[in-house]
Amino acid sequence: MTAEGFLEGRRLQMARGVLLQCIMGGYPPARFYGSDDSDLALVPDPAQIHRLPWSKQPRAFAICDAHELTGESSNLSTRGQLKAVIARYAALGLAPVVATELEFFVFAPNPDPTRPFQPPVGLDGRREDGHSAFSVSSNNGLRPFFSEVYECMAALGLPRDTFMHEMGVSQFEINLLHGDPLLLADQTLLFKHLLKEVALKHGLAVVCMAKPLAHTPGSSMHIHQSVVEIGTGRNVFSDETGEPTAIFRHFIGGQQAGMADFTALFAPNVNSYQRLCHPFASPNNACWSHDNRAAGLRIPASSPVARRVENRLPGADANPYLAIAASLAAGLYGIENQLEPSEAIQGEFEVPDNLSLPCTLHAALERLTRSQLAKELFGEEFIEGYVASKTLELTSFLDEITPWERRVLAAQA
């Protein structure tokens, strides 16, 4: 939209079906979004209109809510779903607080998708070989790129906590500061957009796939969650003596109750399960533990005021609005129904059958389709439409024959 049209308050409308558009560009049958495929109104959030500092031509990015033309939020909007979850907490006098940790890879351009990704050539003329995890100098070869990333974050008002090199080859992680869930989802979306745009300026490719390289750790989007009392700001996961509360236990119980049903919301792509089922500290379970990274739900070591639950299941490819909404909705379900968690696990452990998770997109979509809990919390229209869109993507993947199949199976009798 032109700046003039935007400032005049001109309404931007969009076909309702676009909210269910799959990643290849197609759509599920119209019955999933209304046979008329009528319009939605995109309503900009005044707090989320940003001048893009990396663009030479003046451009702005406005995060919008999708409203039906009758005025209410569209059930198909993931941002709307997150706002609804936050409102359910507020009705109980509570406010969730979250922080996201986003991992990503920085690669050289990859014009041939049949070839593996490669790390870029650094300022020293060499490619990273994978021995730079947590090094203080590991991103020196990418210093011009990261310098502009930091500058653009500051210009957009994106506060950052820590930035580090992760375990993979040319893999990095940023921790965003904790705060309001909707704000953190907006910031995560904006940061991913920023990364890709700045990378293009520097002749690089930022990849937020869950598992872009074989035999290498994947990329997560861990979600740290706590709940505070509106008005006082008191963390309700800790009591006056600093001990964990019943609400803390119930929140974990709810997370466990929803984790398998919601796996397709946390791990939305075929590639997501490469990360989960070939784990390097990537959980594929609904166990919980005190500071054990093999558990899907980890309680980080912290003071009582900072007691929180880390959901380690979502990948970097997850929709931040939907992943945060699903995780918080599960926790609230546990609080409202006073669910008790399993026993905490420590050290090496075997996952009980009742805490195992789907390990393929097909199995995860089957579980989501059958989930009455998901339909209760997000509505049948959203869940059925989401499954229909993701089924199109899975079918598209299965329509292709992979290099592994040609390499290994072609010579078989």
C-alpha positions as CSV (number, residue, x, y, z in Angstrom):
1,M,0.0,0.0,0.0
2,T,1.2,3.5,-0.7
3,A,2.2,5.7,2.3
4,E,-0.6,8.1,1.3
5,G,-3.2,5.4,1.3
6,F,-2.1,4.0,4.6
7,L,-2.1,7.5,6.3
8,E,-5.5,8.2,4.9
9,G,-6.8,5.1,6.8
10,R,-7.7,3.2,3.6
11,R,-8.9,-0.3,4.5
12,L,-6.9,-3.2,3.1
13,Q,-8.9,-6.3,2.4
14,M,-7.7,-9.8,1.5
15,A,-9.4,-13.0,0.6
16,R,-10.2,-15.1,3.6
17,G,-8.6,-18.2,2.1
18,V,-5.1,-16.6,2.1
19,L,-4.9,-17.4,5.8
20,L,-4.9,-21.1,4.9
21,Q,-2.5,-20.8,1.9
22,C,0.1,-23.6,2.0
23,I,3.8,-23.0,1.7
24,M,3.8,-24.0,-2.0
25,G,1.1,-21.4,-2.8
26,G,-2.0,-23.6,-3.1
27,Y,-5.2,-23.7,-1.1
28,P,-7.3,-26.5,0.5
29,P,-10.9,-26.8,-0.7
30,A,-13.0,-23.7,-0.2
31,R,-15.2,-25.4,2.4
32,F,-12.4,-24.9,5.0
33,Y,-12.5,-21.1,4.7
34,G,-16.0,-20.4,3.5
35,S,-17.3,-21.3,0.0
36,D,-17.7,-17.6,-0.9
37,D,-14.0,-16.9,-0.1
38,S,-15.1,-13.5,1.1
39,D,-12.8,-10.8,2.3
40,L,-11.1,-10.1,5.6
41,A,-10.0,-6.6,6.7
42,L,-6.3,-6.2,7.7
43,V,-6.2,-3.9,10.7
44,P,-2.7,-2.5,11.5
45,D,-1.6,-2.6,15.1
46,P,-0.4,1.0,15.8
47,A,2.4,-0.3,18.0
48,Q,3.8,-2.5,15.3
49,I,4.4,-0.2,12.4
50,H,8.1,-0.1,11.6
51,R,10.3,1.9,9.1
52,L,12.6,-0.7,7.6
53,P,16.2,0.5,8.2
54,W,17.9,-1.8,5.7
55,S,15.8,-0.5,2.7
56,K,17.2,2.4,0.6
57,Q,13.7,3.1,-0.7
58,P,11.6,4.3,2.3
59,R,9.4,1.3,3.3
60,A,7.4,0.4,6.4
61,F,6.3,-3.0,7.8
62,A,2.9,-3.0,9.5
63,I,1.8,-6.1,11.5
64,C,-2.0,-6.5,11.2
65,D,-4.8,-8.3,12.8
66,A,-7.2,-10.2,10.5
67,H,-10.8,-9.2,11.2
68,E,-14.0,-10.4,9.7
69,L,-15.9,-7.6,7.9
70,T,-18.4,-7.8,10.8
71,G,-15.6,-6.6,13.1
72,E,-14.6,-9.6,15.1
73,S,-11.2,-11.4,14.9
74,S,-11.0,-14.1,12.3
75,N,-10.8,-17.6,13.8
76,L,-8.2,-18.4,11.1
77,S,-5.8,-15.8,12.3
78,T,-2.9,-17.1,14.4
79,R,-2.3,-13.7,15.9
80,G,-6.0,-13.6,16.8
81,Q,-5.7,-17.0,18.4
82,L,-2.8,-15.8,20.6
83,K,-4.8,-12.7,21.7
84,A,-7.7,-14.9,22.6
85,V,-5.5,-17.1,24.8
86,I,-4.0,-14.0,26.6
87,A,-7.6,-12.8,27.2
88,R,-8.5,-16.1,28.9
89,Y,-5.6,-15.6,31.3
90,A,-6.7,-12.0,31.9
91,A,-10.2,-13.2,32.9
92,L,-8.6,-15.1,35.8
93,G,-6.5,-12.0,36.8
94,L,-3.3,-13.6,35.3
95,A,-0.9,-12.5,32.6
96,P,1.5,-14.9,30.9
97,V,5.1,-13.8,30.3
98,V,7.3,-15.4,27.6
99,A,10.7,-15.2,26.0
100,T,11.8,-16.9,22.8
101,E,15.2,-18.4,21.9
102,L,15.6,-18.5,18.1
103,E,18.3,-20.5,16.4
104,F,19.2,-20.1,12.7
105,F,21.9,-20.9,10.1
106,V,23.9,-18.4,8.0
107,F,24.8,-20.0,4.7
108,A,26.3,-19.1,1.3
109,P,23.7,-18.7,-1.4
110,N,22.3,-22.1,-2.5
111,P,20.9,-21.7,-6.0
112,D,20.8,-25.5,-6.6
113,P,18.5,-27.1,-3.9
114,T,19.8,-30.6,-4.8
115,R,23.1,-29.6,-3.3
116,P,23.7,-29.3,0.5
117,F,24.0,-25.9,2.2
118,Q,27.5,-24.6,2.8
119,P,28.8,-22.0,5.3
120,P,29.8,-18.7,3.7
121,V,33.3,-17.7,3.0
122,G,34.4,-15.4,5.9
123,L,36.7,-12.4,5.9
124,D,39.7,-14.8,6.3
125,G,38.8,-16.5,2.9
126,R,37.8,-19.7,4.6
127,R,34.6,-21.6,5.4
128,E,33.8,-22.4,9.0
129,D,34.5,-26.1,9.7
130,G,32.2,-26.6,12.7
131,H,34.5,-26.1,15.6
132,S,33.3,-22.7,16.7
133,A,30.5,-23.5,19.1
134,F,30.2,-20.8,21.8
135,S,33.4,-19.1,20.6
136,V,33.8,-15.4,21.3
137,S,35.4,-14.9,17.8
138,S,33.3,-17.4,15.8
139,N,31.3,-14.7,14.0
140,N,34.2,-12.5,13.1
141,G,34.1,-13.8,9.5
142,L,30.5,-12.5,9.3
143,R,31.1,-9.3,11.2
144,P,29.7,-6.9,8.6
145,F,26.5,-8.9,8.4
146,F,26.0,-9.1,12.2
147,S,27.0,-5.4,12.7
148,E,24.1,-4.4,10.4
149,V,21.8,-6.9,12.1
150,Y,22.5,-5.2,15.5
151,E,22.0,-1.8,14.0
152,C,18.7,-2.7,12.5
153,M,17.5,-4.3,15.7
154,A,18.3,-1.1,17.5
155,A,16.5,1.0,14.9
156,L,13.4,-1.3,15.1
157,G,13.4,-1.2,18.9
158,L,14.1,-5.0,19.2
159,P,15.9,-5.5,22.5
160,R,18.2,-8.5,22.6
161,D,19.5,-10.4,25.6
162,T,22.3,-12.7,24.3
163,F,23.6,-13.6,20.9
164,M,25.9,-16.6,20.5
165,H,27.3,-19.2,18.1
166,E,25.4,-22.4,18.5
167,M,26.6,-26.0,18.0
168,G,26.0,-26.3,14.3
169,V,28.2,-25.2,11.4
170,S,27.5,-21.4,11.0
171,Q,24.6,-21.7,13.4
172,F,23.6,-18.9,15.8
173,E,21.1,-18.1,18.5
174,I,19.5,-15.0,19.8
175,N,17.6,-14.7,23.1
176,L,14.9,-12.1,23.0
177,L,14.0,-10.4,26.4
178,H,11.0,-11.8,28.2
179,G,7.7,-9.9,28.1
180,D,4.1,-9.9,26.8
181,P,3.5,-12.9,24.6
182,L,1.9,-10.9,21.7
183,L,4.9,-8.5,21.7
184,L,7.4,-11.4,21.7
185,A,5.6,-13.1,18.8
186,D,5.7,-9.8,16.9
187,Q,9.3,-9.3,17.7
188,T,10.2,-12.9,16.7
189,L,8.4,-12.5,13.3
190,L,10.1,-9.1,12.7
191,F,13.5,-10.4,13.7
192,K,13.3,-13.4,11.3
193,H,12.2,-11.0,8.5
194,L,15.1,-8.7,9.4
195,L,17.6,-11.6,9.3
196,K,16.7,-12.7,5.8
197,E,16.6,-9.2,4.3
198,V,19.9,-8.1,5.8
199,A,21.5,-11.4,4.7
200,L,20.4,-10.8,1.1
201,K,22.2,-7.4,1.2
202,H,25.4,-9.2,2.2
203,G,25.2,-12.0,-0.3
204,L,24.2,-14.6,2.4
205,A,21.3,-16.9,3.0
206,V,19.7,-17.2,6.5
207,V,17.8,-20.4,6.9
208,C,15.3,-21.1,9.7
209,M,14.6,-24.7,8.7
210,A,14.4,-27.0,11.7
211,K,17.1,-29.3,10.3
212,P,18.9,-27.9,7.2
213,L,22.1,-30.1,7.6
214,A,22.4,-33.8,8.2
215,H,24.5,-35.0,11.2
216,T,24.2,-31.5,12.7
217,P,22.1,-30.0,15.5
218,G,18.8,-28.5,14.3
219,S,17.4,-25.1,15.0
220,S,14.8,-24.6,17.7
221,M,12.6,-21.8,19.0
222,H,12.4,-22.6,22.7
223,I,9.6,-20.8,24.6
224,H,10.2,-19.8,28.2
225,Q,6.9,-19.3,30.1
226,S,5.9,-17.9,33.4
227,V,2.6,-16.4,34.7
228,V,2.2,-13.3,36.9
229,E,-0.6,-11.8,38.8
230,I,-2.1,-8.8,37.1
231,G,-1.6,-5.7,39.3
232,T,1.1,-7.1,41.6
233,G,3.4,-8.7,38.9
234,R,4.0,-11.6,41.3
235,N,5.2,-14.8,39.7
236,V,2.4,-17.3,40.6
237,F,4.8,-20.2,40.0
238,S,6.5,-19.4,43.4
239,D,5.0,-18.9,46.8
240,E,6.0,-16.5,49.6
241,T,8.8,-18.9,50.8
242,G,10.2,-19.4,47.2
243,E,8.8,-22.9,46.8
244,P,6.9,-24.0,43.7
245,T,3.1,-23.6,43.8
246,A,0.2,-25.8,42.8
247,I,-0.4,-23.5,39.8
248,F,3.2,-24.3,38.7
249,R,2.4,-28.0,38.8
250,H,-0.9,-27.6,37.1
251,F,0.7,-25.5,34.3
252,I,3.2,-28.4,33.7
253,G,0.4,-30.9,33.8
254,G,-1.5,-29.0,31.1
255,Q,1.6,-28.7,29.0
256,Q,2.0,-32.5,29.2
257,A,-1.6,-33.1,28.4
258,G,-1.5,-31.0,25.2
259,M,2.0,-31.7,23.9
260,A,1.3,-34.7,21.7
261,D,-2.0,-33.3,20.4
262,F,-0.3,-30.0,19.5
263,T,2.9,-31.4,18.0
264,A,1.8,-30.4,14.5
265,L,1.5,-26.8,15.7
266,F,5.0,-26.8,17.2
267,A,6.6,-28.9,14.4
268,P,4.7,-27.8,11.3
269,N,6.8,-29.2,8.4
270,V,8.1,-32.5,7.1
271,N,11.6,-31.3,8.0
272,S,10.6,-30.5,11.6
273,Y,10.8,-34.2,12.4
274,Q,14.3,-34.6,11.2
275,R,15.3,-32.4,14.1
276,L,13.1,-34.2,16.6
277,C,13.8,-37.8,15.6
278,H,17.6,-37.3,15.2
279,P,18.1,-35.3,18.3
280,F,21.0,-33.3,19.5
281,A,19.4,-32.0,22.7
282,S,16.2,-31.7,20.7
283,P,13.4,-33.3,22.7
284,N,10.8,-35.6,21.3
285,N,8.9,-36.3,24.5
286,A,6.5,-34.6,27.0
287,C,8.7,-35.4,30.1
288,W,9.6,-32.6,32.4
289,S,12.8,-32.1,34.4
290,H,14.8,-29.7,36.5
291,D,17.5,-28.4,34.1
292,N,17.7,-31.5,31.8
293,R,17.9,-30.6,28.2
294,A,16.7,-34.0,27.1
295,A,13.3,-33.3,28.5
296,G,10.6,-31.6,26.3
297,L,9.7,-29.4,29.3
298,R,12.7,-28.1,31.2
299,I,12.7,-26.0,34.4
300,P,15.8,-23.9,34.1
301,A,17.9,-23.2,37.2
302,S,16.7,-19.8,38.4
303,S,15.6,-17.8,41.4
304,P,12.0,-18.2,42.6
305,V,11.0,-14.9,41.1
306,A,12.2,-16.2,37.7
307,R,10.7,-19.7,37.9
308,R,9.5,-20.7,34.5
309,V,8.8,-23.6,32.2
310,E,10.8,-23.9,29.0
311,N,9.0,-25.7,26.1
312,R,11.8,-27.2,24.0
313,L,9.7,-28.8,21.3
314,P,9.1,-25.9,18.8
315,G,11.5,-25.5,16.0
316,A,12.8,-22.3,14.3
317,D,10.3,-23.1,11.5
318,A,7.2,-22.8,13.8
319,N,4.8,-19.9,13.5
320,P,5.6,-17.9,16.7
321,Y,2.0,-16.8,17.2
322,L,0.7,-20.3,17.0
323,A,3.5,-22.0,18.9
324,I,3.2,-19.5,21.8
325,A,-0.6,-19.7,21.7
326,A,-0.6,-23.5,21.8
327,S,1.9,-23.7,24.6
328,L,0.1,-21.1,26.8
329,A,-3.3,-22.6,26.1
330,A,-2.1,-26.0,27.2
331,G,-0.7,-24.5,30.4
332,L,-4.0,-22.6,31.1
333,Y,-6.0,-25.8,30.5
334,G,-3.9,-27.5,33.2
335,I,-4.4,-24.6,35.6
336,E,-8.2,-24.5,35.1
337,N,-8.5,-28.3,35.5
338,Q,-5.9,-28.7,38.2
339,L,-4.0,-31.3,36.3
340,E,-1.0,-32.9,38.0
341,P,2.2,-33.6,36.1
342,S,4.1,-36.9,36.0
343,E,7.1,-37.3,38.2
344,A,10.1,-35.2,37.1
345,I,12.9,-37.1,35.4
346,Q,16.6,-36.6,35.8
347,G,19.7,-38.0,34.1
348,E,19.4,-40.5,31.3
349,F,15.8,-41.8,31.0
350,E,13.5,-43.8,28.8
351,V,10.4,-42.0,27.6
352,P,7.2,-43.7,28.8
353,D,4.7,-44.5,26.1
354,N,2.2,-42.0,27.4
355,L,4.7,-39.2,27.2
356,S,6.0,-40.0,23.7
357,L,5.2,-37.7,20.7
358,P,4.4,-38.2,17.1
359,C,7.6,-38.6,15.1
360,T,6.3,-37.7,11.5
361,L,4.1,-34.9,10.2
362,H,1.6,-37.5,9.1
363,A,1.3,-39.0,12.6
364,A,1.2,-35.5,14.1
365,L,-1.7,-34.4,11.8
366,E,-3.6,-37.6,12.5
367,R,-3.2,-36.8,16.3
368,L,-4.3,-33.2,15.8
369,T,-7.3,-34.3,13.7
370,R,-8.6,-36.5,16.5
371,S,-7.9,-34.0,19.3
372,Q,-11.0,-32.7,21.0
373,L,-8.7,-30.6,23.2
374,A,-7.3,-28.8,20.2
375,K,-10.8,-28.1,18.8
376,E,-12.0,-27.0,22.3
377,L,-9.1,-24.5,22.7
378,F,-8.8,-23.2,19.1
379,G,-12.1,-24.0,17.4
380,E,-13.0,-26.6,14.8
381,E,-12.7,-24.2,11.9
382,F,-9.1,-23.3,12.7
383,I,-7.9,-26.9,13.4
384,E,-9.7,-28.4,10.4
385,G,-8.4,-25.7,8.1
386,Y,-4.8,-26.0,9.5
387,V,-4.8,-29.8,9.0
388,A,-6.2,-29.4,5.4
389,S,-3.4,-26.9,4.5
390,K,-0.6,-29.0,6.1
391,T,-2.0,-32.1,4.4
392,L,-1.5,-30.4,1.0
393,E,2.1,-29.7,1.9
394,L,2.7,-33.3,3.1
395,T,1.2,-34.6,-0.2
396,S,3.4,-32.4,-2.2
397,F,6.5,-33.8,-0.4
398,L,5.4,-37.3,-1.0
399,D,4.9,-36.6,-4.7
400,E,8.7,-36.3,-5.1
401,I,11.3,-39.0,-5.1
402,T,14.4,-38.1,-3.0
403,P,18.1,-38.5,-4.0
404,W,18.4,-41.1,-1.2
405,E,15.8,-43.3,-2.8
406,R,17.5,-43.1,-6.2
407,R,20.9,-43.7,-4.7
408,V,20.1,-46.6,-2.4
409,L,17.1,-48.3,-3.8
410,A,17.6,-48.2,-7.6
411,A,20.1,-51.0,-7.6
412,Q,18.0,-53.3,-5.4
413,A,16.5,-56.5,-6.9
